[in-house]
Amino acid sequence: MRKLSLKPDRSTFSCAIKSCSALSDLHSGKQAHQQTLVFGFESDLFVSSALIDMYSKCGQLQDARTMFDEIPHRNVIS
């Protein structure tokens, strides 16, 4: 998408991060997390929930907890 100059949205990030979770690919998950910051999706509830799930499934519970604590408006899903 980046090579085609297409801007990702929250669905793009949620799907990419969920794929990293399924593969237990922490390295790619962290890269996706960095891109959420670049594109301004760090406070999106769906993206944050996907990041929490990814960090948890990759054994990074402290990072998952940090993400959870930073969510400004939590809901049942988070």
N, CA, C and O atoms as a GROMACS GRO file, in nm:
protein
  312
    1MET      N    1   0.082  -0.119   0.000
    1MET     CA    2   0.000   0.000   0.000
    1MET      C    3   0.086   0.125   0.000
    1MET      O    4   0.056   0.222  -0.070
    2ARG      N    5   0.192   0.122   0.079
    2ARG     CA    6   0.278   0.241   0.086
    2ARG      C    7   0.344   0.268  -0.049
    2ARG      O    8   0.358   0.383  -0.089
    3LYS      N    9   0.385   0.162  -0.119
    3LYS     CA   10   0.449   0.180  -0.250
    3LYS      C   11   0.352   0.238  -0.351
    3LYS      O   12   0.394   0.306  -0.445
    4LEU      N   13   0.223   0.212  -0.333
    4LEU     CA   14   0.121   0.265  -0.423
    4LEU      C   15   0.065   0.398  -0.375
    4LEU      O   16  -0.031   0.450  -0.432
    5SER      N   17   0.125   0.454  -0.270
    5SER     CA   18   0.081   0.581  -0.211
    5SER      C   19  -0.064   0.576  -0.162
    5SER      O   20  -0.135   0.676  -0.165
    6LEU      N   21  -0.106   0.458  -0.116
    6LEU     CA   22  -0.238   0.444  -0.057
    6LEU      C   23  -0.228   0.459   0.093
    6LEU      O   24  -0.140   0.400   0.157
    7LYS      N   25  -0.317   0.538   0.150
    7LYS     CA   26  -0.314   0.563   0.293
    7LYS      C   27  -0.392   0.453   0.366
    7LYS      O   28  -0.509   0.429   0.335
    8PRO      N   29  -0.329   0.387   0.462
    8PRO     CA   30  -0.401   0.284   0.538
    8PRO      C   31  -0.502   0.348   0.633
    8PRO      O   32  -0.489   0.463   0.672
    9ASP      N   33  -0.604   0.269   0.668
    9ASP     CA   34  -0.704   0.316   0.764
    9ASP      C   35  -0.704   0.222   0.884
    9ASP      O   36  -0.620   0.133   0.894
   10ARG      N   37  -0.799   0.243   0.975
   10ARG     CA   38  -0.799   0.162   1.096
   10ARG      C   39  -0.823   0.015   1.067
   10ARG      O   40  -0.772  -0.071   1.139
   11SER      N   41  -0.900  -0.017   0.964
   11SER     CA   42  -0.922  -0.157   0.927
   11SER      C   43  -0.794  -0.221   0.876
   11SER      O   44  -0.765  -0.337   0.906
   12THR      N   45  -0.717  -0.147   0.799
   12THR     CA   46  -0.590  -0.196   0.749
   12THR      C   47  -0.499  -0.233   0.864
   12THR      O   48  -0.440  -0.342   0.866
   13PHE      N   49  -0.487  -0.142   0.961
   13PHE     CA   50  -0.399  -0.168   1.075
   13PHE      C   51  -0.451  -0.281   1.162
   13PHE      O   52  -0.373  -0.366   1.206
   14SER      N   53  -0.580  -0.284   1.187
   14SER     CA   54  -0.636  -0.391   1.270
   14SER      C   55  -0.610  -0.527   1.207
   14SER      O   56  -0.571  -0.621   1.276
   15CYS      N   57  -0.632  -0.539   1.077
   15CYS     CA   58  -0.609  -0.667   1.007
   15CYS      C   59  -0.462  -0.705   1.006
   15CYS      O   60  -0.428  -0.821   1.029
   16ALA      N   61  -0.376  -0.610   0.980
   16ALA     CA   62  -0.232  -0.638   0.976
   16ALA      C   63  -0.182  -0.682   1.114
   16ALA      O   64  -0.103  -0.776   1.125
   17ILE      N   65  -0.228  -0.615   1.218
   17ILE     CA   66  -0.185  -0.649   1.354
   17ILE      C   67  -0.241  -0.784   1.396
   17ILE      O   68  -0.172  -0.861   1.462
   18LYS      N   69  -0.365  -0.814   1.359
   18LYS     CA   70  -0.424  -0.945   1.389
   18LYS      C   71  -0.347  -1.056   1.318
   18LYS      O   72  -0.331  -1.165   1.373
   19SER      N   73  -0.299  -1.030   1.198
   19SER     CA   74  -0.217  -1.128   1.127
   19SER      C   75  -0.086  -1.154   1.201
   19SER      O   76  -0.041  -1.268   1.210
   20CYS      N   77  -0.027  -1.048   1.253
   20CYS     CA   78   0.096  -1.063   1.332
   20CYS      C   79   0.069  -1.145   1.458
   20CYS      O   80   0.153  -1.225   1.499
   21SER      N   81  -0.048  -1.125   1.519
   21SER     CA   82  -0.087  -1.203   1.636
   21SER      C   83  -0.096  -1.350   1.602
   21SER      O   84  -0.043  -1.435   1.674
   22ALA      N   85  -0.165  -1.380   1.493
   22ALA     CA   86  -0.185  -1.519   1.452
   22ALA      C   87  -0.053  -1.590   1.423
   22ALA      O   88  -0.040  -1.710   1.445
   23LEU      N   89   0.043  -1.514   1.374
   23LEU     CA   90   0.175  -1.571   1.341
   23LEU      C   91   0.276  -1.560   1.454
   23LEU      O   92   0.389  -1.607   1.443
   24SER      N   93   0.234  -1.496   1.565
   24SER     CA   94   0.326  -1.466   1.677
   24SER      C   95   0.450  -1.394   1.627
   24SER      O   96   0.562  -1.422   1.669
   25ASP      N   97   0.428  -1.300   1.536
   25ASP     CA   98   0.538  -1.225   1.474
   25ASP      C   99   0.551  -1.089   1.543
   25ASP      O  100   0.497  -0.989   1.496
   26LEU      N  101   0.624  -1.088   1.653
   26LEU     CA  102   0.640  -0.967   1.733
   26LEU      C  103   0.711  -0.857   1.654
   26LEU      O  104   0.675  -0.740   1.665
   27HIS      N  105   0.812  -0.893   1.577
   27HIS     CA  106   0.889  -0.793   1.501
   27HIS      C  107   0.797  -0.716   1.405
   27HIS      O  108   0.798  -0.593   1.404
   28SER      N  109   0.720  -0.787   1.326
   28SER     CA  110   0.629  -0.720   1.231
   28SER      C  111   0.519  -0.646   1.306
   28SER      O  112   0.474  -0.540   1.261
   29GLY      N  113   0.475  -0.701   1.419
   29GLY     CA  114   0.374  -0.634   1.499
   29GLY      C  115   0.423  -0.500   1.552
   29GLY      O  116   0.348  -0.403   1.555
   30LYS      N  117   0.549  -0.497   1.593
   30LYS     CA  118   0.606  -0.370   1.641
   30LYS      C  119   0.620  -0.270   1.526
   30LYS      O  120   0.602  -0.150   1.545
   31GLN      N  121   0.653  -0.320   1.408
   31GLN     CA  122   0.660  -0.230   1.293
   31GLN      C  123   0.522  -0.174   1.260
   31GLN      O  124   0.508  -0.056   1.229
   32ALA      N  125   0.420  -0.258   1.268
   32ALA     CA  126   0.283  -0.211   1.244
   32ALA      C  127   0.243  -0.109   1.351
   32ALA      O  128   0.178  -0.009   1.321
   33HIS      N  129   0.283  -0.135   1.475
   33HIS     CA  130   0.254  -0.041   1.584
   33HIS      C  131   0.319   0.094   1.553
   33HIS      O  132   0.256   0.198   1.571
   34GLN      N  133   0.441   0.093   1.508
   34GLN     CA  134   0.510   0.218   1.474
   34GLN      C  135   0.434   0.293   1.364
   34GLN      O  136   0.423   0.416   1.368
   35GLN      N  137   0.384   0.220   1.267
   35GLN     CA  138   0.310   0.284   1.158
   35GLN      C  139   0.177   0.343   1.206
   35GLN      O  140   0.131   0.443   1.152
   36THR      N  141   0.116   0.281   1.308
   36THR     CA  142  -0.007   0.341   1.364
   36THR      C  143   0.024   0.477   1.423
   36THR      O  144  -0.060   0.568   1.417
   37LEU      N  145   0.141   0.492   1.480
   37LEU     CA  146   0.182   0.622   1.534
   37LEU      C  147   0.205   0.723   1.422
   37LEU      O  148   0.164   0.839   1.432
   38VAL      N  149   0.270   0.678   1.315
   38VAL     CA  150   0.300   0.766   1.201
   38VAL      C  151   0.170   0.819   1.138
   38VAL      O  152   0.162   0.936   1.101
   39PHE      N  153   0.069   0.730   1.125
   39PHE     CA  154  -0.055   0.768   1.058
   39PHE      C  155  -0.163   0.818   1.153
   39PHE      O  156  -0.274   0.850   1.109
   40GLY      N  157  -0.134   0.826   1.282
   40GLY     CA  158  -0.227   0.885   1.377
   40GLY      C  159  -0.340   0.796   1.425
   40GLY      O  160  -0.446   0.845   1.461
   41PHE      N  161  -0.318   0.664   1.426
   41PHE     CA  162  -0.421   0.572   1.471
   41PHE      C  163  -0.393   0.514   1.609
   41PHE      O  164  -0.455   0.415   1.648
   42GLU      N  165  -0.299   0.572   1.682
   42GLU     CA  166  -0.261   0.516   1.812
   42GLU      C  167  -0.374   0.521   1.914
   42GLU      O  168  -0.375   0.440   2.007
   43SER      N  169  -0.468   0.612   1.900
   43SER     CA  170  -0.577   0.621   1.997
   43SER      C  171  -0.707   0.556   1.948
   43SER      O  172  -0.808   0.561   2.017
   44ASP      N  173  -0.704   0.495   1.830
   44ASP     CA  174  -0.822   0.427   1.778
   44ASP      C  175  -0.847   0.300   1.860
   44ASP      O  176  -0.756   0.220   1.880
   45LEU      N  177  -0.968   0.282   1.908
   45LEU     CA  178  -1.001   0.171   1.997
   45LEU      C  179  -0.979   0.035   1.931
   45LEU      O  180  -0.929  -0.057   1.996
   46PHE      N  181  -1.016   0.020   1.804
   46PHE     CA  182  -0.999  -0.108   1.735
   46PHE      C  183  -0.851  -0.142   1.716
   46PHE      O  184  -0.809  -0.256   1.735
   47VAL      N  185  -0.773  -0.042   1.680
   47VAL     CA  186  -0.630  -0.062   1.661
   47VAL      C  187  -0.564  -0.093   1.795
   47VAL      O  188  -0.481  -0.183   1.804
   48SER      N  189  -0.600  -0.018   1.898
   48SER     CA  190  -0.542  -0.041   2.031
   48SER      C  191  -0.576  -0.180   2.082
   48SER      O  192  -0.490  -0.247   2.140
   49SER      N  193  -0.699  -0.224   2.061
   49SER     CA  194  -0.738  -0.359   2.105
   49SER      C  195  -0.660  -0.466   2.030
   49SER      O  196  -0.620  -0.567   2.089
   50ALA      N  197  -0.637  -0.445   1.901
   50ALA     CA  198  -0.557  -0.540   1.823
   50ALA      C  199  -0.413  -0.544   1.874
   50ALA      O  200  -0.352  -0.650   1.880
   51LEU      N  201  -0.359  -0.428   1.909
   51LEU     CA  202  -0.223  -0.422   1.962
   51LEU      C  203  -0.213  -0.493   2.097
   51LEU      O  204  -0.116  -0.564   2.123
   52ILE      N  205  -0.311  -0.474   2.182
   52ILE     CA  206  -0.312  -0.542   2.312
   52ILE      C  207  -0.313  -0.693   2.290
   52ILE      O  208  -0.238  -0.766   2.355
   53ASP      N  209  -0.398  -0.738   2.201
   53ASP     CA  210  -0.406  -0.881   2.170
   53ASP      C  211  -0.274  -0.933   2.115
   53ASP      O  212  -0.227  -1.040   2.155
   54MET      N  213  -0.213  -0.859   2.024
   54MET     CA  214  -0.087  -0.902   1.963
   54MET      C  215   0.024  -0.911   2.066
   54MET      O  216   0.096  -1.011   2.072
   55TYR      N  217   0.038  -0.807   2.149
   55TYR     CA  218   0.143  -0.811   2.250
   55TYR      C  219   0.120  -0.925   2.350
   55TYR      O  220   0.215  -0.991   2.392
   56SER      N  221  -0.006  -0.948   2.386
   56SER     CA  222  -0.037  -1.057   2.479
   56SER      C  223  -0.001  -1.193   2.419
   56SER      O  224   0.064  -1.274   2.484
   57LYS      N  225  -0.043  -1.216   2.296
   57LYS     CA  226  -0.017  -1.345   2.231
   57LYS      C  227   0.131  -1.367   2.202
   57LYS      O  228   0.175  -1.481   2.188
   58CYS      N  229   0.208  -1.259   2.194
   58CYS     CA  230   0.352  -1.271   2.172
   58CYS      C  231   0.429  -1.274   2.304
   58CYS      O  232   0.552  -1.271   2.305
   59GLY      N  233   0.356  -1.280   2.416
   59GLY     CA  234   0.422  -1.293   2.546
   59GLY      C  235   0.474  -1.163   2.604
   59GLY      O  236   0.550  -1.166   2.702
   60GLN      N  237   0.436  -1.051   2.547
   60GLN     CA  238   0.481  -0.921   2.594
   60GLN      C  239   0.371  -0.857   2.680
   60GLN      O  240   0.308  -0.759   2.640
   61LEU      N  241   0.350  -0.914   2.798
   61LEU     CA  242   0.239  -0.871   2.881
   61LEU      C  243   0.254  -0.729   2.932
   61LEU      O  244   0.155  -0.658   2.948
   62GLN      N  245   0.376  -0.687   2.959
   62GLN     CA  246   0.397  -0.549   3.006
   62GLN      C  247   0.360  -0.450   2.896
   62GLN      O  248   0.297  -0.347   2.924
   63ASP      N  249   0.398  -0.479   2.772
   63ASP     CA  250   0.361  -0.392   2.660
   63ASP      C  251   0.209  -0.391   2.640
   63ASP      O  252   0.151  -0.287   2.610
   64ALA      N  253   0.146  -0.507   2.656
   64ALA     CA  254   0.000  -0.516   2.644
   64ALA      C  255  -0.066  -0.431   2.752
   64ALA      O  256  -0.162  -0.359   2.725
   65ARG      N  257  -0.015  -0.439   2.874
   65ARG     CA  258  -0.072  -0.362   2.984
   65ARG      C  259  -0.053  -0.212   2.962
   65ARG      O  260  -0.143  -0.132   2.990
   66THR      N  261   0.063  -0.174   2.912
   66THR     CA  262   0.090  -0.034   2.882
   66THR      C  263  -0.010   0.018   2.778
   66THR      O  264  -0.063   0.128   2.792
   67MET      N  265  -0.034  -0.062   2.674
   67MET     CA  266  -0.131  -0.023   2.571
   67MET      C  267  -0.270  -0.008   2.632
   67MET      O  268  -0.340   0.090   2.604
   68PHE      N  269  -0.309  -0.102   2.716
   68PHE     CA  270  -0.440  -0.097   2.781
   68PHE      C  271  -0.454   0.029   2.866
   68PHE      O  272  -0.556   0.097   2.862
   69ASP      N  273  -0.350   0.058   2.942
   69ASP     CA  274  -0.354   0.176   3.030
   69ASP      C  275  -0.361   0.307   2.953
   69ASP      O  276  -0.410   0.407   3.006
   70GLU      N  277  -0.314   0.308   2.829
   70GLU     CA  278  -0.312   0.430   2.748
   70GLU      C  279  -0.441   0.454   2.669
   70GLU      O  280  -0.456   0.559   2.607
   71ILE      N  281  -0.534   0.358   2.671
   71ILE     CA  282  -0.660   0.376   2.599
   71ILE      C  283  -0.743   0.481   2.672
   71ILE      O  284  -0.776   0.462   2.789
   72PRO      N  285  -0.777   0.591   2.605
   72PRO     CA  286  -0.848   0.698   2.674
   72PRO      C  287  -0.993   0.662   2.710
   72PRO      O  288  -1.042   0.700   2.816
   73HIS      N  289  -1.063   0.589   2.622
   73HIS     CA  290  -1.204   0.554   2.645
   73HIS      C  291  -1.220   0.405   2.619
   73HIS      O  292  -1.240   0.363   2.505
   74ARG      N  293  -1.213   0.326   2.725
   74ARG     CA  294  -1.224   0.180   2.713
   74ARG      C  295  -1.370   0.140   2.699
   74ARG      O  296  -1.462   0.210   2.741
   75ASN      N  297  -1.389   0.022   2.637
   75ASN     CA  298  -1.522  -0.036   2.630
   75ASN      C  299  -1.512  -0.184   2.667
   75ASN      O  300  -1.408  -0.229   2.714
   76VAL      N  301  -1.619  -0.259   2.646
   76VAL     CA  302  -1.624  -0.400   2.682
   76VAL      C  303  -1.517  -0.479   2.604
   76VAL      O  304  -1.457  -0.571   2.659
   77ILE      N  305  -1.495  -0.445   2.480
   77ILE     CA  306  -1.398  -0.516   2.397
   77ILE      C  307  -1.256  -0.499   2.451
   77ILE      O  308  -1.182  -0.596   2.462
   78SER      N  309  -1.220  -0.378   2.484
   78SER     CA  310  -1.083  -0.355   2.535
   78SER      C  311  -1.068  -0.412   2.674
   78SER      O  312  -0.960  -0.403   2.734
   0.00000   0.00000   0.00000
